[in-house]
């Protein structure tokens, strides 16, 4: 998310209070209730987005008083086919957010109405180019879940509160007010939900500062790219940050991601829409990336940014077919079954364009552990694919206190040296966590871009050095840590001791005189 100004901060605080109040209305945890709030935001967005698109067209044609929300469903049907072709979906006037909300309090069948509306939106895209972008998008919004109410009446009460609460959020409106805030507010709420959700929240959300760093590292020297890809895309924050850093128009073909978790997969697609990424400019699919990659027809990618799950178990040697998989076969060995980290790296390398770059967040253990991981490191180094390894500060990620690394992969390196950067001190303290300031990010990116060496910060290691170290890629092996111990001036210390001893002698002499005088009395 972009830097937040005071107005945005106040706005987001209002939004979060509304969202929190809705959780209390639903009597369910924030984490479990997040899909209800976020999907309702999406429903409001697509409703207002479609209505504004239609209204703008009619007003431009001279029909100044036209309002799609007041049009009859029968008359609106004539425009269905054209709108699906242009926008990717269709919503009847009676099923727009504003109209459903207006009647909600007096609708005893509100749960059925909302279920029907969501089904109609998904079905409107069937058979069109946008079908995959909308299919199952509302699956996590269960209008009949007992978690939001034991009876239909109680559940409907929560649904009314949801519609009213989201309607109060001062976001995009048909008058064009705050037109850019839906995406930012959505991202803000996901970050807050993740921060309050413990370990499971951190599994799908990458902090904005780290996301920006990854994109800038992966696009050094580039202002435009064709495609950006994340093999473990979570809620899509890394993909969207690439668009924010480069400018969405500078990603010519689009955004590609794969995610295994159903809820997160749906949140990612919603996130794309709320950031105004058209259905024809993103492809997010749900499957296990390591076992069943879904973008064979779209690779290679000239930018890959990823924060894959640390040490996730995978099939590995249990699946005899994987050693022949073109993504893994070149290394001659598979990542351990208990730790799939290196499998994500090999997958990313395989799908990386010849002039592209991959910036991947890594668990530090993969940089020095022996066995299969060492053999894969040897393959990467021998073939000159590792451009840089960067150690980040501790406490950057949600519920991850350790310092983690970033590995930069390239296929078109100009020399066979690897840059090691100790950026563990490049941070600012914000509450309990560390954050990367703009200056911190600039310092790290500058070091990688210029391949500069600086004492206690960066070191260019030759191939021979790395090979002699058994292909250990740990930062501490190459960058000497700064000695933070207090330096002692021995000469000054000796002089002080000499002075103390002399003073002690004088004091002892004075004490002896006093004792002698007392004894002679």
N, C-alpha and C positions, 0 to 999 in steps of 0.2 A: 504494500500500500504506500502511496506517496506520503511525503512528510505531512504531518497533521498540523494545520494552523489552529488558532484559538477557536474560530467559528466551527470548524470541523470537530474539534475536541468536544465542544459543548453539544453539538448535534449528536455525536456518537454516544455521549453520556446519556442523552435523552433516549436514544434508541435502545441502549443497553438496559436502562431502567424499565422501559416498556417491555422488553423481552424478558427481563427478570420477573416483572409483575405477572406476565403470562405464565411463566413456570409455576408461580404460586397458585395461579388460577387452575392449573392442570394438576397440581399436587404430584408432580413427577420431577425427577432430577433434571438439571439443565442439560446434561449430555443426552439423556434419553428424549428430551423435549425439543432438542435443537432442530430436528427435521421438520417438526410442525411449524416452527417460527420461520425457518429459512424457506421452506416450500411455499408457505403463505406469502412471503415476500416475493417469491418468484411468480406466483399466481397473479399478484397485484401488478408486477412489472409487465408480464406478457399481455395482460389485459389493457393496461394503459398504453403500452407500446403499440399494440395493434390499433386501438381506438385513435391514437394520435396520428398514426400513419394514414388511416382512412380519412380522418377529419381534415388533415393537412391537404390531402389530394382533392377533396371536395371543396374546401375553401379556396384553393388555388384555381379551381375551375369556375369559381363565382358563386358557389352555393354556400354563402357565408354563414348562415344559421344552422348548417348541418351538424348533427351530433349523433355519432354511431350508437352511443349508449341508449338513445331514445328510438332507434329504428326497430321495426318489427323483425322477428326472426325470419319470417317468410320472405320479406324483401331482401334481407341480408344474404340469404342462401345463394342469390344470383352471383355474388362476389366470391363465394367459397373457393372455387377452383383457382382463380387468379391469385387470391391472397395466399393460398398454400404454396403456389409456385414462387411467389415473391418473398413471403415471410417464413414459410416452412410450416405454418400451422394456421388454424382458424378457430375463432371463438364466436359463438352466437351472442348478439347483444344482451339477451336475458341472462347469459352465463358469464358476463363480464364481472370482475371483482366488485365494482361499485354497485351493480344491481343485486348481486347475491348478498352483499353486505347489508344493503338497505332493507332487504326483506328478512334478514337472518333472525332477528329477535322474535319475529312472529311466525317463523317457519318451524313447525314441529318435526319436520322431516329434513332438517338442515344437513344431517349426516349423509343422508341419501342424495340430497341435492349436490353436495360438494363431491361426493364419490362419482356421481354422474358427470359433473362438469370436468373433473380431472380425466375421466375415461374418454370423454368426447375430445378433449384437447389432444390426448395421445393418439386416438383413432383418426383424428383429422390428418395426421402426418403419414398414416399407413399408405404404402404404395408409392410414396413420393421420395425425393432425394433426402428429405430430412427425417425419414422414418427412424433411423438408428439413433438420431440425436434426441428423439422424444420417447422412444419405446421404454416403458417401465419407469419413467421419470418420477412418477408420484407414488411409487411402490412403498416408500417409507412413511407415507402419510396415511395411517390407518384410522379412518373415521369411526371405526367400531371397536377400537382398542379399549379394554377395561382399564388400561393404565391412565387414561384421561377421564374416566368416569365409569361407575358401576352400572349406570342405567343410561338409556338413550337421552333422557332429559338432561342428565348431568354432563354427558359428553357434548350435547348440543350447546350447553351453557359455555363450555370451554371453547368450542368452535366459534361462538359469537364473540367471545373475548379475544380470540385470535384475530378474527377479521377486523374488529374494532381497533385492537392494538396496532396491527400492521398498518391500518388506514391512517393512524395518527402519526406514524413515522414521517417526519418532514423530508420526504425524498422526491423522486421524480413525479411530476404531475402533468396533466394534459396542457397546462399553461407553459410548460417548459421550465418550471422552477427546479433548481438543484438537479439538473438532468444527468449529471455524472455521478451522483452519490449512491445509487443503488449498488453498484459493484463494490465501492469502497466500504459502504455500511455492511454489506454481506461479509466481506473479508474481515472487517473489524469484529463482527459478531462471532465468526468462526474462530478467530484468534482468542477471544474471550472465553468461548465455550471450551476450546482446547486447553487453555491455561488452567481452567477450573476442573478439568476432567481427569487430572492425574496422568498416568502413563499412557492410557489409550488415546488421550487427546493429542499427545506429541507424535503419535504414529501417523497422523495424516496432515500435520500442519508444519510448514517450514517458516520460521520467522522472516519477515519482510527484508530485513537487512542482509541476512544470509542469502536469501533469494536473489537480491540485487547483486551481491558479490559474485555468485555463481554465473549469472548472465554476463556480467561485465568481463569476467575471466574467460568465458567461452566465446566472446565476440570481440576480443582485442583486434584492432585493425579493421573491423567491419562495421558498416552502418546499415547494411541490409543483409537479410538471409532468406533462404527459400522456406525452410521448415525447421521447427523446433520440436523436440521429442523428449518425453520423460517416461521411462519404462516402469516407474512406480509413482504415478502422478498424484496420488492422494486427492486432495480437494482442488488441485490445479493451480496452486499458488505459484509454483515455479514457472509453469508455462505462461501464466498471465504476467508475471513480473518481467519475463523476456519481452512481452509486448509493450509493457510500460517503459522499459529502459530503451528499447529500440524505436518504439512507436509502432502501433499495430499495422500501419500501412507499410512498414518496412519489413514485415514478415509476409513475403509475397504469396506463398501457397497456404501456409496455415500451421495449426497446432495439433500435435499428435501425442496421445498418452494412453497408458494401459494401467488398470487398477483392479485388484482382486476383490476388494471389499465392496459389497453391494451399496451400502449407505454412502460410503465415500465416493464411489463411482457416480452415484446420482448427484451428490453435492458438487462434484467436479463439473458435470455437464450444466447444472444450474448456474454455477459460477461463470462458465463461459458465456452463457446467454446474458447474465446480468452485467457482464463487462462488454456487452454489445459485440460479441464475436458471433458472426452469422453461422447458421447451421452448416453452410457449405465451406466454412473455413476451419472447422475442427473435427477431429475424429478421436473420440475417447471410447475405449472398449473395455469390457470386463472379462478378464481371464487371468490365469497365472502366467506372467511374462516369461518366467524361466522355462516352463514346460510347454506352454502353448502361446507363443508370441503371435500377435494378430496384425502386424503391420508389414508383412513381407513385401507387399506390393507398393509400400510407401517409402521404404528405406532406399538409399541411405539418407541420413539427416545431417545438415551442416551445423546444427547446434543441439547438443544433448545436455540437459541439466537434470540432476537427479539427487534425491536424498533417500536411497532405498533402505528398507528395514535392516537394522543391524543383526548380524548372525542369525538370520532366519533359516530354519531347517528346510531342506529341499530334497528331491529324490536322489540326485547325484548318482553314485555308482549303483544304486538299486535299479536304475533304469538303464539297461544295456544299450539303448538307442542313443542316449545323450552324448556318449563319447564320439559318435559319428555326426552329431549336430554341427553344421558348419560354423556356428557361433563359438562352440567350445573345442572342437577338434584340433585347431591349430596349436593349442598349448600342450596337447598330448596327455592332459590330465584334467579331471573335474574337481571343482571346489568341493570341500568336505560336505558330507550330508548334513552335518550339524551346523554348518556355517556357509550360507549361500552368497556371502558378500562378493567373492571373486567371480561368481557366476554372473552377477549383475554387471561387473566391470567387463568381462569378456563379451557379454551380450551387447553392451554399449559400444565397445570397440568394433565389433563386427558390423554394427549398423551405422557407424560413423563415416561421413563422406570424406573423400581423400583430402579435401582442403578444410575440413571442419574441426571442431574441438568439442570435447566432452568434459564437463566439470561435475565431479561426483563426490558427494559427502561420504567419507569412509570411517569405519571403526578403526582406531589406531592399531589394533592387533594384527590386521591383515598386512601391515607394513613390515612386520618382523617375524611372524610365526613361521615355523618350519613346515616340512611335509609338502602337501599338494599346493598350498598357498605360496610357498617359496618357489616351487617349480613354475607356477603361473607368473610370479614376479620376474623370474628369469626370462621367461618368454617375452614379457612386455618390455624388459630392458634390452635384451639381445636384439629385438626388432625395432628398438628406438621409438616406442610409442609413448613413453612417459615423458611429458614435457615439464611438469612441476608437481611438487608435493608441498602442501601448505598446512601448517599446524595452526588451528584456530584457538581462540581463548576458551577457557572452561565456562560452563554455565551460560552458553549461548542458546541452547535448545531447551524446549519444555521438558522438564524432568530428566534431563541428561546433564549431570554435573561435570563429567569428564571433558577434557579437551579432545576434540575430534579433528580429522584431517580432511583436506580436499585433494583429490588426485585429478590432474589435468592430462587428458590424453589427446595426442595429435598423430596424424599419419604423414605429415609433411614437414617434419622438423628439419631445420637447416644445419644442425650439428647434433652430436650424440651426447651432449651433456644434459643433466637434469638439474633444475633449479629447486633447491630446498629453502623454504621460507618459514622461519619461526615467528609467527604472528600472534603468539600466545599473550602478548602484552598490548596488542592493538584493540583496545576496547574502552568503553566507558561504563561506569556502574549505573544501573537503573533498577531501583528497588533491590530485589534479591538476585536478579540476573545481570549478566553483562550484555552490552549491545555494541554493535559496530556503528560508529559515527561515519559521516561522509568522509572525514579526513582519514579514518582507519581504512575504509574501503579504498580510497584513492592510494594510500600507501601500499597496500597489498597488490592492487592491480598494477600500479606503477612498477613495482619490483618485478612482477612477472612479465609485463610488457617490455621492459627494458633489459630484463635478464641481468640485473645489477647485483653485485656482491656488496654486502655491508656487514661489518663485524657484529656478531651476535644476532644477526637478523636474517641474512640470506647467503647462500653458498651455491656456486655452480660446481657440481661434481661431475667428473669425467666418467665415461663408461668403465674404465679400468678401476677407478676408485670404488664404484658401486659393486663391480664384480668381485673385487678383493674383499669387500664386506659381505660376501655371500648373498648379494642382492637384497640386503637390508635397506629399506626405504624410510626408516624412522628419521625424523628431523634431528634428533639428538646425536645421531651418528655423524652428521655432517656440519651442523651449526653448533658452535660452542656456546653454551649458555653463559649469560653475563654473570660474573661473580658479584652477587649483591651483598656479600659480607662486608662489614665495615673494615676499611683499611687502617692499619695501625702504623704510625710513624715511630719506628723503634728508637731513633735518636731522641725524639721529643719525649718518649715514654721514659727512657733512661734518665734524661735530665730531670723529669718530674720526680722520679724515684729518688734520685740523688738529693733533690731539694727536700723531699719528705724525710729522708734519713737524717739530713743535717738538722732540720727543724726538730726532729725527734730527739737528737742528741742535746740540743739546747734545752728542750723541755725537761729531759731527764736530769740535766745538770741543775736546773732551777728547782726541780722537785727534791733532789739530793740536798741542796742548801736548806730548803724549808725543813726537811726531816732532821738535819743536823742541828738547826736552831732550836727545834722542839726538844731534842734530846739533851741539849746543854742548859735548858732552863731549870 
